[in-house]
Amino acid sequence: MNTEEQIQQMLQKIIENTQAIINDQGKQSFGSLEYFLGHILEYRDEKKYLTDEWHIRTPRWLGEYGNTHEEEELLSDIYRLQAYITEKLKGG
């Protein structure tokens, strides 16, 4: 699997996990995960990871104390993706 395919696969996992949190009636994202989902879909579709605007904008509260296990996992996936992009595409 090449680098771009790997990035696409990682993005798909983030998208699916975000949708799962949004669709769980027991969780409340107060609309911010819906906004994030739109952003990450655009990020994927426009291949922004190949541009200078490659950083992923996450909701401010994501990663704060009191997040669910699923939200913590989502944030970890985002950090892993950004680290992978830095290493493979940005020479870091």
Protein Blocks (a to p, Z undefined) as FASTA:
>chain_A
ZZklmmmmmmmmmmmmmmmmmmmmkbceehmmmmmmmmmmmmmmnommlmmklbccddfk
gopahiafklmmmmmmmmmmmmmmmmmmnoZZ
